[in-house]
Amino acid sequence: MEIKVRDIDTSAVNVLNDEAKKQNVSRNELLKRHIEDLAQFSGIKRAEKELDSTMSRVGDALEITYNRLDKLEKQSMKMYLLLAVVLDVDPGEVDDYLEKMFKINI
């Protein structure tokens, strides 16, 4: 595809020519590289924004999950202690029994 640019300042064209000579490429090739780099950079920035947004949503979901698990753990402990009181058993004895029976550490 062709792109034409008109009315460019002479000093800007001289800078482009000098840079093209330094890189040992034509002015056209230099401009082509710059335009393609710009387009690629824009795509990367867009993908970066989408990734940031996704990571933010994942972080929010993890925080909600953590809070729910924390609340569930506290409720489970309350139920465990209530059951021990109702059954009139020592929670320490229950812990020892569970460790021996199921080989778990409480």
Residue, then its C-alpha position, 0 to 999 in steps of 0.5 A: m500500500e502506498i502513502k503519500v505525505r505532502d508539505i513536510d518541512t525541509s529540515a525534517v526531510n534532511v533529518l530523515n535523510d541523515e538518519a536513513k544514511k546512518q542506518n544504510v537504508s532508503r528514506n522510504e524504508l526508514l519511514k516504513r519501519h517507523i510507521e510499522d513500529l508505531a502501529q505495532f506499539s499501538g497494538i501492544k499498548r492496547a493489549e497491555k490495557e486489556l491485560d491490566s483490566t483482566m488482571s484487575r478483575v482476576g484480583d477482585a475475584l481472588e479477593i472475594t474468594y479469599n474473603r468467602l473462604d476466610k468467613l467459611e473457615k471461621q463458621s466451620m470453627k464455630m460449628y466444630l466448637l458448638l458440636a463439641v459442646v453439644l456432644d460434651v466432648d473435649p475439642g482437644e480429644v477430638d483433635d487427637y482422634l481425628e489426627k489418629m483416625f485420618k492422619i490429619n493435623i488440625 
